[in-house]
Amino acid sequence: MPTNTAFRALADPTRRDILHLLSQGDMTVAQVAARFPMTRAAVKKHLTLLEQGGLIVSTARGRERINRLNPAGLSPVASWIEALDTAWDTRLAALKSAIEKDTP
């Protein structure tokens, strides 16, 4: 999944809360909706964006849709953050070296 869709899905605090909820176990749309002060349709829209971002997987079980966390969906986000972290580490190491060099 492209990183942009994952970030779009993570941009909303409700979706982040839903991800945290699903990290504790698989849930139906109704079970997720029971935890939030919004309509079931609104929760379904959030779940759809999370699925499009590759962060959850939704499967049919009879008439219900079971939603589960897809930890691999966070890989593009983690890679992006790691690249920035590496860049900052390099810059901070250069700054530290420069300071130590100029310190008597």
C-alpha positions in Angstrom: 0.0 0.0 0.0 1.3 3.5 -0.7 2.4 5.4 2.3 0.0 8.3 1.5 -3.1 6.1 2.0 -1.7 4.8 5.3 -1.0 8.4 6.5 -4.5 9.5 5.4 -6.0 6.7 7.5 -3.8 7.6 10.5 -4.6 11.3 10.2 -7.9 11.0 12.2 -7.8 10.5 15.9 -11.0 8.3 15.8 -9.3 6.0 13.3 -6.2 5.8 15.5 -8.5 4.9 18.4 -10.1 2.2 16.3 -6.7 0.8 15.4 -5.8 0.6 19.1 -9.1 -1.1 19.8 -8.5 -3.7 17.0 -5.0 -4.3 18.4 -6.8 -6.0 21.3 -8.7 -8.3 19.1 -10.9 -8.8 16.0 -14.3 -7.0 16.1 -17.4 -6.6 14.0 -18.6 -3.2 12.8 -21.3 -3.3 15.5 -18.8 -4.0 18.2 -16.6 -1.2 17.1 -19.6 1.2 16.8 -20.6 0.4 20.3 -17.4 2.0 21.6 -17.9 5.4 19.8 -20.5 8.1 20.0 -21.3 8.1 16.3 -23.5 6.2 13.9 -22.6 2.7 12.7 -22.4 4.2 9.2 -19.8 6.7 10.3 -17.8 3.9 11.9 -18.0 1.9 8.7 -16.6 4.9 6.8 -13.6 5.0 9.2 -13.1 1.3 8.8 -13.2 1.6 5.1 -10.4 4.2 5.1 -8.4 2.0 7.5 -8.8 -0.9 5.1 -7.9 1.2 2.1 -4.8 2.3 3.9 -3.8 -1.3 4.4 -4.0 -1.0 8.2 -6.9 -3.4 8.8 -8.4 -6.4 7.0 -12.1 -6.9 6.8 -13.5 -10.3 6.0 -17.1 -11.6 5.7 -18.4 -14.1 8.2 -22.0 -14.8 7.4 -23.8 -11.4 7.5 -21.1 -9.8 9.6 -17.8 -8.2 8.6 -14.9 -9.0 10.9 -12.2 -6.4 11.2 -8.7 -7.2 12.3 -5.5 -5.2 12.6 -3.0 -5.7 9.8 0.4 -4.9 11.5 2.2 -5.2 8.2 0.2 -2.2 7.0 2.3 0.0 9.3 5.5 -1.0 7.6 5.5 1.9 5.0 4.8 4.4 7.8 7.6 2.9 10.0 10.0 2.9 7.1 9.2 6.6 6.4 9.7 7.5 10.0 12.9 5.5 10.2 14.4 7.3 7.2 13.7 10.6 8.9 15.1 9.3 12.2 18.3 8.2 10.4 18.7 11.6 8.8 18.3 13.4 12.1 20.8 11.0 13.8 23.3 11.9 11.1 22.8 15.6 11.5 22.9 15.4 15.3 26.1 13.4 15.2 27.7 16.0 12.9 26.6 18.8 15.3 28.0 16.9 18.3 31.3 16.4 16.4 31.5 20.1 15.5 30.8 21.2 19.1 33.3 18.7 20.5 35.9 19.9 18.0 35.4 23.6 19.0 35.4 22.9 22.7 38.8 23.4 24.4 
